[in-house]
Amino acid sequence: MQFRLLGPLQMVVDGETRSLSSPGEKAVLALLLLAAGRVLTRETLVDALWGDDLPANPANALQGRISRLRHALEGIGVPGTLVAAQGPGYIAAVDRDQVDAHRFAGLVQQA
């Protein structure tokens, strides 16, 4: 499985390109993939997703968005367990080499 962040957010599953339709789920997935292998705290995610325009209950809003993301991922053939709750936040349980932006940065550093 590969994740594309350079350009439109897409996933390659079994050789087929898949994407999410909801901008909200795309945003949270992109944030988690940019930090692949690292936990992003709930506070960091809330700030990045809503900034100063916070929903009435930010913790519940984030939990709902994560739940919808997991469901959407499963709908396109990506295990919902890819997004895991861990300690104070959430993590994208993927190897950084599965994310094009991280592969690109690594290749630039090697050059």
Legacy VTK file of the C-alpha trace (Angstrom):
# vtk DataFile Version 3.0
C-alpha trace
ASCII
DATASET POLYDATA
POINTS 111 float
0.000 0.000 0.000
1.290 3.427 -0.952
0.089 6.893 0.012
0.383 9.924 -2.236
0.467 13.370 -0.672
2.338 15.135 -3.474
-0.612 16.193 -5.579
-4.117 14.999 -4.724
-4.319 12.731 -1.676
-4.531 9.182 -3.000
-3.833 5.640 -1.888
-2.630 2.786 -4.052
-4.230 -0.457 -2.904
-3.482 -3.674 -4.794
-2.275 -1.625 -7.755
-5.446 0.493 -7.906
-5.610 4.185 -7.056
-8.209 5.022 -4.441
-9.235 8.302 -2.828
-11.511 9.675 -0.147
-14.375 11.994 -1.028
-14.734 13.987 2.208
-12.419 16.990 2.632
-12.562 16.552 6.422
-11.342 12.972 6.331
-8.718 13.864 3.724
-7.385 16.617 5.984
-6.979 14.439 9.057
-5.438 11.598 7.033
-2.960 13.973 5.386
-1.904 15.336 8.777
-1.392 11.838 10.145
0.533 10.691 7.064
2.808 13.732 7.215
3.704 12.559 10.717
3.765 8.861 9.770
5.082 6.804 12.647
4.703 9.653 15.161
1.804 10.376 17.462
-0.011 13.646 16.834
-1.714 14.858 19.991
-5.410 15.533 19.979
-4.657 19.202 20.638
-2.345 19.406 17.616
-4.956 17.808 15.378
-7.771 20.037 16.657
-5.639 23.130 16.112
-4.604 22.068 12.602
-8.128 21.077 11.566
-10.162 23.929 13.025
-7.748 26.663 14.140
-9.666 29.467 15.847
-13.024 28.249 14.498
-13.434 25.444 17.049
-16.534 23.275 17.099
-18.653 23.282 20.294
-16.912 20.145 21.592
-13.511 19.767 19.881
-12.688 16.401 21.468
-15.960 14.865 20.271
-15.618 16.470 16.845
-12.128 14.980 16.433
-13.255 11.572 17.617
-16.145 11.688 15.142
-13.855 12.680 12.298
-11.442 9.839 13.128
-14.344 7.391 13.230
-15.615 8.585 9.838
-12.068 8.372 8.440
-11.671 4.764 9.596
-15.035 3.866 8.073
-14.183 5.620 4.779
-10.801 3.861 4.617
-12.433 0.478 5.098
-14.872 1.361 2.320
-12.004 1.711 -0.177
-10.095 -1.365 0.963
-7.684 0.214 3.458
-7.761 -1.233 6.983
-9.329 1.228 9.421
-6.654 0.154 11.898
-4.247 2.277 9.867
-5.353 5.146 12.128
-4.766 4.170 15.735
-5.351 5.903 19.036
-2.103 5.971 20.958
-1.430 7.748 24.228
-2.387 11.417 23.946
-3.384 11.304 20.292
-3.487 9.375 17.034
-0.933 7.805 14.722
-0.893 6.613 11.114
0.470 3.100 11.515
2.421 3.070 8.256
6.062 2.957 7.342
7.341 6.360 6.252
8.536 4.779 2.976
4.896 4.122 2.075
4.301 7.883 1.870
5.565 9.612 -1.278
6.431 12.869 0.495
8.726 11.028 2.922
10.335 8.986 0.135
10.958 12.193 -1.813
12.507 13.945 1.204
14.737 10.918 1.813
15.929 10.856 -1.785
16.658 14.585 -1.728
18.672 14.128 1.451
20.640 11.264 -0.132
21.430 13.388 -3.181
LINES 1 112
111 0 1 2 3 4 5 6 7 8 9 10 11 12 13 14 15 16 17 18 19 20 21 22 23 24 25 26 27 28 29 30 31 32 33 34 35 36 37 38 39 40 41 42 43 44 45 46 47 48 49 50 51 52 53 54 55 56 57 58 59 60 61 62 63 64 65 66 67 68 69 70 71 72 73 74 75 76 77 78 79 80 81 82 83 84 85 86 87 88 89 90 91 92 93 94 95 96 97 98 99 100 101 102 103 104 105 106 107 108 109 110
